[in-house]
Amino acid sequence: MDQAETLRRQMLQSQRGLGKVIAVVSGKEGVGKSNFSTSFATEISSKGHSVLLLNMDVGKDNFHSLIGQHSEKTIFYCLESDRSIHDVVQNRPGGFSYISGGSDLSRMIEWKDIEINRLIHGLEELQKEYDYLIFNMGVGDTAKGHELIMAADEVIVITTAEPTSIMEAYSMMKFIHMKDEENKFSILCNRVVDETEGEVVLQRLRLAMERFLQKEIHLLGSLPEDLNVRKAVSNRTPFILNDPSTPAAKTLKKIVHHYLDQHTGEAYANSDRFVQRLSTLFSRR
């Protein structure tokens, strides 16, 4: 960790509040959302921040294969009884911690009030301990679990340059924006041929959001198409760790560096919002 990063970390610790909550979403399968989430969490944690990644993607029962670690205990393990949420937190040596969502997430809309209250209380406890809580959300997750997205401090939308992916990314942002105009969006274009292709996609989405929804969004950047990402999946390792010298890994390091620079002092800016919004949204069911 360089001197600037150390000073940044000390400053944030002196202002310590509740951690920032980020929801990572996409409009369709196959855009690399989960790969991004694991490496994004890895790189942020390497900068001295405590990071908890929560896999809330019901369709990704094999999510553990991306990080090379498996847990039989899912988040529902602590919700169905009086166990602490800390019982399901898995710690990865030298990296981020994570919680497995499990297939029970598909029944979230049917959860009882006591289970919802335990979830909210548990997440509030985790916010006190981690600098960042990153939710890897399900693809097109609008029918169930969208309360977590709406309540997040920031929503990162992953797309590719494919027309259907761009359209679905816009639709996802529109859906979220129509529910709550205060949501903050960042967009990342994955698997681009070159920087120009990524810039065209990002600007297209930015202009569409400004023109039709009068909403400003943050352009996170783009990641190049990189066969080494597939190798990382086979090796059950986040691609940023599997081979840090590859194009995707080096680009993500730059993206995270700029992200932390731009968000210095904001890590805890909207900390009360998450739990308060989550409680309100769940109460409307």
Secondary structure, 3 states (H helix, E strand, C coil): CCHHHHHHHHHHHHCCCCCEEEEEEECCCCCCHHHHHHHHHHHHHHCCCCEEEEEECCCCCCCHHHHCCCCCCEHHHHHCCCCCHHHHCEECCCCCEEEECCHHHHHHHHCCHHHHHHHHHHHHHHHHHCCEEEEEECCCCCCCCHHHHHHCCEEEEEECCCHHHHHHHHHHHHHHHHHCCCCCEEEEEEEECCHHHHHHHHHHHHHHHHHHHCCCCEEEEEEECCHHHHHHHHCCCCHHHHCCCCHHHHHHHHHHHHHHHHCCCCCCCCHHHHHHHHHHHHHCC
